């Protein structure tokens, strides 16, 4: 339970962690998480500083973040746990920014290569269950990740995944009565 509270303290912007079962989450950073919780600090930047003040490195923070993402995906794939869908998507986007910002671009590319297909599936499930403000945002983000993966890796799989995500996005737009021409116009203006 303390591990969950520590994770929620590191990611206050992801309140959906409250619904996630962390009882099977195992990490070598458990003692560090509890010490961070006890420190009263909040946020990823503060956690990063706390790790470094206690002899750790940015690589340790990166490994910890990746371990949370992997745990969420295991719960999603193995148990069909819907409560992890939004947190998994959000933590992936956090990883994208954090890894690239701190010089771990290769780790990000490996994650994108390995898990973009799962992210498309997760976004599709989120779009089915949530309203027409939230659902399209997740699906559009997943579609943009497939464009990035196709441009980065090439290959038939990523091309087909991009096409599948585009079709899913168009379906969400139809369901939500979103004018696709506005999206196309914005893309051209950028």
Order of alpha helices (4+ residues) and beta strands (2+ residues): alpha-alpha-alpha-alpha-alpha-alpha-alpha-alpha-alpha
